Amino acid sequence: RDQPRSRGLGDVYKRQYQAFTKIVSQYKESISQIECPILMLHGTSDEVIAPSSSSHAYKKIPVQKKRLIYIEGAKHRMLYDGRMEQTVFTIIEQMLENRIF
């Protein structure tokens, strides 16, 4: 009996990318309906999403309490790379304590 052919990681990434882009296209206009404070963090060395993408999204957010911070040298998975966690969590803590806006 034939064993099912396993798919390569390329197939997995392709499906993840397709699912992600579908979600983004469905909900990207929702950004103009945000009513709560927003903190956006983006790494300047993000290898997945260009930092300019966050800038474009930031401009569409209608609330006054919003902040976009670029983390110098951070990559896409900045919370998991072993270098940026403390910096990022400090910024998040400051936001939650209302010291960012």
SERO-4910 file (N, C-alpha, C, O; in steps of 0.05 Angstrom, whole numbers):
BEGIN
 pado doro    nc1    nc2    nc3   cac1   cac2   cac3    cc1    cc2    cc3    oc1    oc2    oc3
  Arg    A     17    -24      0      0      0      0     17     25      0     37     27     15
  Asp    A     10     44    -17     26     68    -19     23     85      6      1     89     17
  Gln    A     45     97     15     44    116     37     37    143     25     45    150      3
  Pro    A     21    159     41     16    186     31     41    202     28     59    201     44
  Arg    A     43    217      6     66    233      1     67    257     20     47    272     21
  Ser    A     88    260     35     90    283     54     96    308     38    111    307     19
  Arg    A     85    329     47     90    355     34    115    368     46    120    365     70
  Gly    A    129    383     30    153    397     39    145    422     54    122    431     53
  Leu    A    165    433     67    160    458     82    152    481     63    137    499     72
  Gly    A    160    480     39    152    500     20    122    501     17    110    523     14
  Asp    A    110    478     16     80    477     14     67    488     39     47    503     37
  Val    A     78    483     62     67    493     87     69    523     87     50    537     93
  Tyr    A     93    534     81     96    563     81     78    576     60     67    598     65
  Lys    A     75    564     38     58    575     17     29    577     27     15    597     23
  Arg    A     19    555     40     -8    556     51    -11    576     73    -32    590     75
  Gln    A      9    579     90      8    599    111      7    627     99     -8    644    108
  Tyr    A     23    632     79     24    658     66     -3    664     53    -13    686     55
  Gln    A    -14    644     40    -40    648     27    -62    654     47    -79    672     43
  Ala    A    -62    640     70    -82    645     91    -78    673    103    -97    687    108
  Phe    A    -53    680    107    -47    707    119    -56    729    100    -69    748    109
  Thr    A    -49    727     74    -57    748     56    -87    750     53    -98    771     48
  Lys    A   -101    727     54   -130    727     53   -142    743     77   -160    759     74
  Ile    A   -131    738    101   -141    751    125   -135    781    123   -152    798    129
  Val    A   -111    788    114   -104    817    112   -123    831     92   -132    852     98
  Ser    A   -128    819     69   -145    831     50   -174    834     60   -187    853     52
  Gln    A   -183    815     76   -210    816     86   -213    838    107   -235    850    110
  Tyr    A   -192    843    123   -196    860    146   -179    886    146   -180    901    165
  Lys    A   -164    891    124   -147    914    124   -162    941    127   -151    960    137
  Glu    A   -186    942    117   -202    967    120   -213    971    148   -220    993    155
  Ser    A   -213    950    164   -223    952    192   -205    970    209   -213    979    230
  Ile    A   -181    974    200   -162    990    216   -173   1019    221   -167   1031    241
  Ser    A   -190   1028    203   -201   1055    206   -223   1056    227   -233   1078    233
  Gln    A   -230   1033    238   -252   1032    258   -240   1028    286   -256   1024    305
  Ile    A   -214   1028    289   -202   1024    316   -209   1047    334   -208   1070    326
  Glu    A   -216   1041    359   -224   1061    378   -208   1060    404   -213   1077    421
  Cys    A   -189   1042    406   -173   1040    431   -145   1049    425   -136   1051    402
  Pro    A   -130   1054    447   -101   1061    444    -86   1039    429    -92   1015    433
  Ile    A    -67   1047    412    -52   1028    396    -22   1032    399    -13   1055    397
  Leu    A     -8   1011    404     21   1011    404     30    992    382     23    968    383
  Met    A     45   1002    363     56    985    342     86    985    345     99   1006    347
  Leu    A     98    961    345    126    958    346    135    943    320    124    923    313
  His    A    156    954    308    165    941    283    196    942    283    208    963    288
  Gly    A    208    919    277    237    918    275    248    929    249    236    925    228
  Thr    A    269    944    251    281    956    227    294    935    210    300    940    186
  Ser    A    300    911    221    312    890    205    292    867    200    300    844    197
  Asp    A    266    874    200    245    854    195    249    842    168    249    856    148
  Glu    A    253    816    167    258    802    142    232    792    129    233    780    107
  Val    A    209    796    142    184    786    131    166    809    121    155    807     99
  Ile    A    163    830    137    145    852    129    162    878    130    175    884    150
  Ala    A    160    893    109    175    918    108    165    938    129    141    940    133
  Pro    A    184    952    142    175    972    162    156    993    151    140   1004    166
  Ser    A    158    999    126    140   1018    114    111   1009    115     92   1025    115
  Ser    A    106    983    116     79    972    119     66    982    145     42    989    145
  Ser    A     81    982    166     71    992    192     65   1022    190     45   1032    202
  Ser    A     82   1036    176     77   1065    173     51   1071    158     36   1089    166
  His    A     46   1056    137     21   1059    122     -3   1053    140    -23   1067    139
  Ala    A     -2   1031    155    -24   1023    172    -28   1044    194    -50   1051    200
  Tyr    A     -6   1053    205     -7   1073    227    -23   1098    218    -38   1109    234
  Lys    A    -18   1107    194    -31   1131    184    -61   1128    182    -76   1148    182
  Lys    A    -71   1103    179    -99   1098    176   -114   1095    203   -138   1094    203
  Ile    A    -99   1094    225   -112   1090    251   -122   1117    260   -107   1136    263
  Pro    A   -148   1120    266   -160   1146    272   -156   1156    300   -162   1179    306
  Val    A   -148   1140    319   -147   1148    347   -123   1167    352   -103   1166    338
  Gln    A   -125   1183    373   -104   1201    380    -82   1187    396    -58   1192    392
  Lys    A    -90   1168    413    -71   1153    429    -60   1129    412    -70   1107    413
  Lys    A    -40   1135    397    -27   1115    381      3   1121    380     11   1144    381
  Arg    A     18   1100    377     47   1103    375     59   1081    359     53   1058    362
  Leu    A     76   1088    340     92   1070    324    121   1073    332    132   1095    329
  Ile    A    133   1052    341    161   1052    349    176   1031    333    168   1008    332
  Tyr    A    197   1040    320    215   1022    306    237   1014    325    250   1030    337
  Ile    A    241    987    327    262    976    344    286    971    326    286    953    309
  Glu    A    307    986    331    331    985    315    344    957    316    349    946    337
  Gly    A    347    945    292    360    919    290    342    895    295    351    872    292
  Ala    A    317    899    304    299    877    310    289    864    285    284    877    265
  Lys    A    286    838    286    275    823    264    245    818    269    233    827    288
  His    A    233    802    251    204    798    252    196    784    278    175    792    290
  Arg    A    210    765    287    204    750    312    220    762    335    234    747    349
  Met    A    218    788    339    234    801    359    230    791    388    247    794    404
  Leu    A    207    780    393    202    770    420    215    742    425    215    733    447
  Tyr    A    225    730    404    236    703    407    265    701    398    276    678    396
  Asp    A    278    723    392    305    721    381    328    721    402    351    719    395
  Gly    A    320    724    427    340    724    448    355    750    453    373    751    469
  Arg    A    348    771    438    362    796    440    344    819    447    352    838    461
  Met    A    319    819    438    302    843    440    279    840    460    264    860    465
  Glu    A    276    817    473    253    813    491    251    835    512    230    846    516
  Gln    A    273    840    526    272    860    548    264    887    538    248    901    551
  Thr    A    276    896    516    269    922    505    239    923    498    226    943    505
  Val    A    230    903    484    202    903    475    183    902    499    163    917    500
  Phe    A    188    885    518    170    882    542    171    908    559    151    915    571
  Thr    A    193    922    560    195    947    574    177    968    560    162    982    574
  Ile    A    177    969    534    160    987    519    131    980    523    114    998    527
  Ile    A    124    955    522     96    946    527     87    953    555     65    963    558
  Glu    A    104    949    574     98    956    602     92    987    604     73    995    618
  Gln    A    109   1003    591    105   1032    592     78   1039    579     65   1057    589
  Met    A     71   1026    558     45   1031    545     22   1024    564      3   1040    567
  Leu    A     24   1001    577      2    993    595      0   1011    620    -21   1014    631
  Glu    A     22   1024    627     22   1043    649     16   1071    639     18   1091    654
  Asn    A      8   1073    614      1   1099    602     24   1119    601     19   1143    604
  Arg    A     48   1110    598     71   1127    597     82   1131    568    102   1144    565
  Ile    A     69   1119    549     78   1121    521     64   1144    506     77   1157    490
  Phe    A     39   1149    512     24   1169    497     26   1197    508     15   1215    497
***
